[in-house]
């Protein structure tokens, strides 16, 4: 008897987006899941930032919440913990998720606020911290549903970000830097091993390429209007299909390979039945590495032994590009990252320098500070310390962090104070650079 294949839907939105959402969720029995576990439904979006197309489409999110309500959810929650350098309360205000939740009868959960509790990652062998709401989902799987609604994107650090990568937003900011390097892929799979969604619906209305956070200046190159939804109960299988839509096999997306190796779902495309839209209609391979547009007067020195794209390189270069293209950031400095340097090249650096990450700092940090003076050397000492990197680069490039937020400074400060009153654990750069 032939083994039953895992089903993944690709739905063409056409002119009826809410209908497409309902059709996909019905096909995979989501209403029945909610009927069996009606106490609460948690909907997690991808809202790393308020930059256009960096977050899950609001119409898709609203249709998902309506479906859950109609299926009998007694409590409905909309949740996220935005990327470092942001507070979720601010991101939800700017993007409109706050208002959307009110309109659709959902309670907002800012996962960076309130009580945080430890969670063991069995394969990494250490604990991370998560919101008590996340712990409730894990401990009450027979009573609550968890719906995962990420956006389809390539990613300069992980090739793809979809269902499994969206789980990274469940852990506290301070726990994201450890192993945000060549070990990131295993960490992503391990987080997924301890909390797996009941259903994943990937927003493929407009995908982003050239990394997950393209500058507005590059939108003509970096936006792909697929007008599709990709859904299924096996998030790994959904992600394998998403990777194929963007032109990649599972062997090219390391966190999917890790998840398959841990036995966390179907990772073989030939064992997945794709329904509705045929998979072979997607024929292009879309780039995931950052588009080559950086300030010409910023020299980047990378270590020959190691410079992880998953860590110090990926987000440092993405932020450098955004500040340069979207905010007219100035150059005239040097970035040092990785390990294994030619010390003659290091000794040739003049002027201001930013040292990204522990490898570079441990190897050449003291040497540069002794020669150039402390005031000319900015640095971070964690893998992918995005808050620290933002603080350093905004200062070096003469960009006010407040100007990066599309609301008034007064409103920004008000939201920050509210978040602090609710005990936010978000790591953000100084509002006024030192």
C-alpha positions as CSV (number, residue, x, y, z in Angstrom):
1,X,0.0,0.0,0.0
2,X,1.4,3.4,-1.0
3,X,2.3,5.8,1.7
4,X,-0.1,8.7,2.0
5,X,1.5,11.9,1.0
6,X,1.6,15.1,3.1
7,X,-0.7,17.7,1.6
8,X,0.3,21.4,1.1
9,X,-2.1,23.9,-0.6
10,X,-1.0,26.7,-3.0
11,X,-4.0,28.9,-3.5
12,X,-4.3,31.6,-6.1
13,X,-5.8,34.7,-4.4
14,X,-7.3,36.1,-7.5
15,X,-9.9,38.6,-6.5
16,X,-11.2,36.9,-3.4
17,X,-8.5,36.8,-0.7
18,X,-10.8,36.0,2.2
19,X,-12.3,33.2,0.2
20,X,-8.9,31.8,-0.5
21,X,-8.0,31.9,3.2
22,X,-11.1,30.0,4.1
23,X,-10.7,27.5,1.3
24,X,-7.2,26.6,2.4
25,X,-8.0,26.4,6.1
26,X,-11.1,24.3,5.4
27,X,-9.1,21.9,3.2
28,X,-6.8,21.2,6.1
29,X,-9.5,20.9,8.7
30,X,-8.6,24.0,10.8
31,X,-12.2,24.6,11.8
32,X,-12.3,21.1,13.3
33,X,-9.1,21.7,15.2
34,X,-10.6,24.8,16.8
35,X,-13.8,23.0,17.5
36,X,-11.8,20.3,19.4
37,X,-9.6,22.9,21.2
38,X,-11.7,26.0,21.5
39,X,-10.3,27.6,24.7
40,X,-8.0,29.9,22.8
41,X,-6.5,30.5,19.3
42,X,-3.1,32.2,19.1
43,X,-2.2,33.7,15.7
44,X,1.4,34.6,15.2
45,X,2.3,37.0,12.4
46,X,5.7,38.0,11.0
47,X,6.1,41.6,12.1
48,X,9.8,42.1,12.6
49,X,9.6,45.7,11.6
50,X,7.3,48.4,10.2
51,X,9.1,48.7,6.9
52,X,6.7,48.1,4.0
53,X,6.5,44.4,3.0
54,X,8.5,43.3,6.0
55,X,5.4,42.1,7.8
56,X,2.5,39.8,7.1
57,X,-0.3,41.2,5.0
58,X,-3.0,42.8,7.1
59,X,-5.9,41.5,4.9
60,X,-4.6,38.0,5.1
61,X,-4.2,38.3,8.9
62,X,-7.7,39.7,9.3
63,X,-9.2,36.9,7.2
64,X,-7.4,34.3,9.4
65,X,-8.8,35.9,12.6
66,X,-12.3,36.0,11.1
67,X,-12.1,32.3,10.2
68,X,-11.0,31.5,13.8
69,X,-13.8,33.5,15.3
70,X,-16.4,31.8,13.1
71,X,-14.9,28.4,13.9
72,X,-15.7,28.9,17.6
73,X,-12.5,30.3,19.2
74,X,-13.5,31.5,22.7
75,X,-10.4,33.7,23.0
76,X,-8.4,35.0,20.0
77,X,-4.9,36.4,20.3
78,X,-2.7,38.2,17.8
79,X,1.0,37.9,18.9
80,X,4.5,38.7,17.9
81,X,7.9,39.7,19.3
82,X,9.6,41.9,16.8
83,X,13.2,41.9,15.9
84,X,16.0,43.4,18.0
85,X,16.1,47.2,17.8
86,X,12.3,47.3,17.9
87,X,9.5,47.1,20.4
88,X,6.5,45.1,19.3
89,X,4.1,47.8,20.6
90,X,5.6,50.3,18.3
91,X,5.7,48.0,15.3
92,X,2.0,47.0,15.8
93,X,1.0,50.7,16.1
94,X,2.8,51.7,12.9
95,X,1.8,48.8,10.8
96,X,-1.9,48.8,11.9
97,X,-1.9,45.4,13.6
98,X,-3.2,47.0,16.8
99,X,-6.2,48.5,15.1
100,X,-6.7,45.3,13.0
101,X,-6.9,43.2,16.2
102,X,-9.6,45.5,17.7
103,X,-11.6,45.3,14.5
104,X,-11.5,41.5,14.4
105,X,-12.1,40.9,18.1
106,X,-8.6,39.8,19.1
107,X,-6.5,40.6,22.0
108,X,-2.9,41.8,21.2
109,X,0.0,40.0,22.9
110,X,3.3,41.8,22.8
111,X,5.6,38.9,23.5
112,X,8.4,41.1,24.6
113,X,6.3,42.4,27.5
114,X,5.3,40.8,30.8
115,X,6.5,37.7,32.5
116,X,9.2,35.6,30.7
117,X,9.8,31.9,31.6
118,X,12.6,29.5,30.7
119,X,12.2,26.9,27.9
120,X,14.7,24.1,27.3
121,X,16.0,23.6,23.8
122,X,16.8,19.9,23.8
123,X,19.2,19.7,20.9
124,X,21.1,22.9,21.7
125,X,21.3,21.9,25.3
126,X,20.4,25.2,27.0
127,X,17.5,27.3,28.0
128,X,15.9,30.4,26.3
129,X,13.2,32.7,27.7
130,X,9.8,33.0,26.2
131,X,6.6,34.8,27.2
132,X,4.3,33.0,29.6
133,X,1.8,33.0,26.8
134,X,4.1,30.9,24.6
135,X,4.6,28.5,27.5
136,X,0.9,28.2,27.8
137,X,0.6,27.1,24.2
138,X,3.2,24.4,24.8
139,X,1.7,23.1,28.0
140,X,-2.0,23.2,26.9
141,X,-1.8,21.8,23.3
142,X,-5.0,19.8,24.0
143,X,-6.9,23.0,24.7
144,X,-5.5,25.7,22.5
145,X,-4.7,26.2,18.8
146,X,-1.6,27.9,17.4
147,X,-1.9,29.3,13.9
148,X,1.4,30.5,12.2
149,X,1.0,33.2,9.6
150,X,4.5,34.2,8.2
151,X,5.3,36.1,5.1
152,X,7.2,34.5,2.1
153,X,10.7,36.0,1.9
154,X,14.2,35.0,0.9
155,X,16.7,35.6,3.7
156,X,20.3,36.7,3.5
157,X,21.2,34.5,6.6
158,X,19.0,31.5,6.1
159,X,18.1,31.5,2.3
160,X,14.4,31.3,3.2
161,X,12.2,32.6,6.0
162,X,8.7,31.1,6.2
163,X,7.0,28.9,8.8
164,X,9.9,27.5,10.8
165,X,12.0,30.7,10.8
166,X,8.9,32.6,12.0
167,X,9.2,30.7,15.3
168,X,12.3,32.7,16.1
169,X,10.1,35.5,17.2
170,X,8.9,33.5,20.1
171,X,12.1,33.8,22.1
172,X,13.4,36.8,24.0
173,X,15.8,39.3,22.4
174,X,18.7,38.5,24.8
175,X,18.4,34.8,23.7
176,X,18.7,35.5,20.0
177,X,22.3,36.5,19.9
178,X,23.8,33.3,21.3
179,X,24.4,31.0,18.4
180,X,23.2,33.5,15.8
181,X,26.1,32.3,13.7
182,X,26.8,29.0,11.8
183,X,24.7,27.2,14.5
184,X,21.6,29.3,13.8
185,X,20.1,26.6,11.5
186,X,20.1,24.0,14.2
187,X,18.7,26.5,16.8
188,X,15.8,27.3,14.5
189,X,14.9,23.6,14.1
190,X,15.3,23.1,17.8
191,X,12.8,25.9,18.6
192,X,10.4,24.3,16.2
193,X,10.9,20.9,17.9
194,X,9.4,22.3,21.2
195,X,6.5,24.3,19.7
196,X,4.9,23.3,16.4
197,X,2.0,25.1,15.0
198,X,-1.3,23.4,14.4
199,X,-1.5,25.1,11.0
200,X,0.8,27.3,9.0
201,X,-0.5,29.7,6.3
202,X,2.3,31.6,4.4
203,X,1.4,35.0,3.0
204,X,2.7,34.9,-0.5
205,X,0.8,38.0,-1.7
206,X,4.1,39.8,-2.3
207,X,7.3,38.0,-1.6
208,X,10.6,39.8,-0.9
209,X,13.9,38.8,-2.4
210,X,17.5,40.0,-2.0
211,X,17.2,39.3,1.7
212,X,14.3,39.7,4.2
213,X,14.5,43.4,4.8
214,X,14.9,45.2,1.4
215,X,15.3,49.0,1.5
216,X,12.4,50.9,0.0
217,X,14.8,52.2,-2.6
218,X,15.2,48.7,-3.9
219,X,11.5,47.7,-3.9
220,X,11.3,47.6,-7.7
221,X,14.0,44.9,-7.7
222,X,13.1,43.2,-4.5
223,X,9.3,42.6,-4.6
224,X,7.6,39.7,-6.3
225,X,3.8,39.7,-6.5
226,X,3.0,36.0,-6.4
227,X,-0.6,36.5,-5.2
228,X,-0.7,33.1,-3.5
229,X,-1.2,31.5,-0.1
230,X,0.7,28.4,0.9
231,X,-0.8,26.3,3.7
232,X,-0.6,23.0,5.6
233,X,-0.5,21.3,9.0
234,X,3.1,20.1,8.5
235,X,5.1,23.3,8.7
236,X,8.3,21.6,7.4
237,X,6.4,20.4,4.3
238,X,5.0,23.9,3.8
239,X,8.5,25.4,4.0
240,X,9.9,22.8,1.5
241,X,7.2,24.0,-1.0
242,X,7.9,27.6,-0.2
243,X,11.6,27.0,-0.9
244,X,10.7,25.4,-4.2
245,X,8.5,28.3,-5.2
246,X,11.6,30.6,-4.7
247,X,13.8,28.2,-6.6
248,X,15.6,26.2,-3.9
249,X,15.8,22.6,-2.7
250,X,15.7,21.6,0.9
251,X,19.5,20.8,0.7
252,X,20.1,24.5,0.2
253,X,18.1,25.6,3.2
254,X,20.0,24.3,6.3
255,X,17.4,24.8,8.9
256,X,14.9,22.7,6.9
257,X,17.6,20.0,6.6
258,X,18.1,20.2,10.3
259,X,14.3,19.8,10.9
260,X,14.1,16.9,8.6
261,X,17.1,15.3,10.4
262,X,15.2,15.7,13.7
263,X,12.2,13.9,12.3
264,X,10.0,17.0,12.5
265,X,7.8,16.5,9.5
266,X,8.0,15.7,5.8
267,X,11.1,17.2,4.1
268,X,11.0,15.3,0.8
269,X,9.3,17.1,-2.0
270,X,8.3,13.8,-3.8
271,X,6.3,12.8,-0.7
272,X,4.3,16.1,-0.7
273,X,1.1,16.4,-2.6
274,X,0.6,20.0,-3.7
275,X,-3.0,20.8,-4.4
276,X,-4.9,23.6,-6.2
277,X,-2.0,25.4,-8.0
278,X,0.6,23.3,-9.7
279,X,4.1,23.7,-8.3
280,X,5.7,23.6,-11.8
281,X,4.3,27.0,-12.6
282,X,7.1,28.5,-10.5
283,X,10.2,28.3,-12.7
284,X,12.5,31.1,-11.5
285,X,15.2,31.1,-8.9
286,X,15.1,34.3,-6.8
287,X,18.3,35.7,-5.1
288,X,18.6,35.6,-1.4
289,X,21.9,37.5,-1.0
290,X,21.8,41.2,-0.5
291,X,21.7,43.3,-3.6
292,X,25.1,44.9,-4.3
293,X,24.3,48.5,-3.3
294,X,26.4,49.8,-0.4
295,X,28.2,53.1,0.4
296,X,31.4,53.2,-1.7
297,X,33.3,55.0,1.1
298,X,32.8,52.3,3.7
299,X,35.5,49.6,3.7
300,X,34.5,46.2,4.9
301,X,37.2,43.9,6.1
302,X,36.2,40.3,6.6
303,X,38.2,37.7,8.4
304,X,39.6,34.9,6.3
305,X,38.9,32.2,8.8
306,X,35.3,32.9,9.6
307,X,32.7,35.5,9.0
308,X,29.2,34.0,9.4
309,X,26.5,35.2,7.0
310,X,24.0,34.1,9.7
311,X,25.5,36.5,12.2
312,X,27.8,39.5,12.1
313,X,27.9,39.8,8.3
314,X,24.2,39.4,7.4
315,X,22.4,42.0,9.5
316,X,25.4,44.4,9.6
317,X,25.4,44.7,5.8
318,X,21.6,44.8,5.6
319,X,21.4,47.7,8.1
320,X,24.3,49.4,6.3
321,X,22.4,49.2,3.1
322,X,19.1,50.5,4.5
323,X,20.7,53.5,6.3
324,X,22.6,54.4,3.1
325,X,19.8,54.0,0.6
326,X,16.7,55.0,2.6
327,X,18.1,57.5,5.1
328,X,21.0,59.1,3.2
329,X,23.5,57.7,5.8
330,X,27.1,58.9,5.5
331,X,30.1,56.7,5.0
332,X,33.8,57.4,5.7
333,X,34.5,54.6,8.1
334,X,35.6,50.9,8.2
335,X,33.8,47.8,9.3
336,X,35.7,44.8,10.7
337,X,34.0,41.5,11.1
338,X,34.9,37.8,11.5
339,X,38.2,36.3,12.5
340,X,41.5,35.5,10.8
341,X,42.8,38.9,9.9
342,X,45.9,40.2,8.1
343,X,47.3,42.4,10.9
344,X,49.1,44.6,8.4
345,X,45.7,45.4,6.9
346,X,44.2,46.1,10.3
347,X,47.1,48.4,11.2
348,X,46.4,50.3,8.0
349,X,42.9,51.4,9.1
350,X,42.6,55.1,9.7
351,X,39.7,57.1,11.2
352,X,36.6,55.6,12.6
353,X,35.9,51.9,12.8
354,X,33.0,49.5,13.7
355,X,34.0,46.1,15.0
356,X,31.1,43.7,14.5
357,X,30.9,40.7,16.9
358,X,33.0,38.8,19.4
359,X,35.4,37.1,17.0
360,X,36.6,40.4,15.5
361,X,36.6,42.2,18.8
362,X,38.6,39.4,20.6
363,X,41.2,39.3,17.8
364,X,41.7,43.0,17.0
365,X,39.6,45.1,19.3
366,X,42.3,46.1,21.8
367,X,44.8,46.7,19.0
368,X,42.5,49.1,17.2
369,X,41.5,50.9,20.4
370,X,45.1,51.4,21.5
371,X,46.1,52.8,18.1
372,X,43.0,54.8,17.0
373,X,41.7,55.8,20.4
374,X,38.5,54.6,22.1
375,X,36.3,57.4,20.7
376,X,37.0,56.2,17.2
377,X,36.2,52.6,17.8
378,X,32.6,51.3,18.1
379,X,31.9,47.6,18.6
380,X,29.5,44.8,19.5
381,X,30.6,41.7,21.5
382,X,27.8,39.3,20.7
383,X,26.9,37.4,17.5
384,X,24.4,39.5,15.6
385,X,23.8,42.1,18.3
386,X,21.3,44.0,16.1
387,X,20.4,46.6,18.7
388,X,24.1,47.4,19.3
389,X,24.8,47.4,15.6
390,X,22.0,49.8,15.0
391,X,23.2,52.1,17.7
392,X,26.7,52.1,16.3
393,X,25.9,52.5,12.6
394,X,23.2,55.2,13.2
395,X,25.9,57.2,15.0
396,X,28.6,56.6,12.4
397,X,26.3,57.3,9.5
398,X,24.7,60.4,11.2
399,X,21.1,59.0,11.1
400,X,18.8,59.7,14.0
401,X,17.0,56.5,15.2
402,X,13.9,58.6,15.7
403,X,13.9,59.6,12.0
404,X,13.7,55.9,11.1
405,X,10.2,55.6,12.7
406,X,7.3,56.9,10.6
407,X,5.5,58.5,13.6
408,X,6.2,61.6,15.6
409,X,9.1,61.4,18.2
410,X,6.5,62.2,20.9
411,X,4.4,59.1,19.9
412,X,7.6,57.0,19.7
413,X,8.6,57.9,23.2
414,X,5.1,57.4,24.5
415,X,4.9,53.9,23.1
416,X,8.4,53.1,24.5
417,X,7.4,54.3,28.0
418,X,4.3,52.1,27.8
419,X,6.4,49.1,26.8
420,X,8.8,49.8,29.7
421,X,5.9,50.0,32.2
422,X,4.8,46.6,30.9
423,X,8.3,45.3,31.5
424,X,9.5,45.0,27.9
425,X,12.5,42.8,27.4
426,X,13.2,44.3,24.0
427,X,16.8,45.4,23.2
428,X,16.8,48.7,21.4
429,X,19.5,51.2,20.5
430,X,19.8,54.5,22.3
431,X,17.2,57.0,21.1
432,X,19.9,59.7,21.1
433,X,23.3,58.2,20.0
434,X,26.0,58.7,22.6
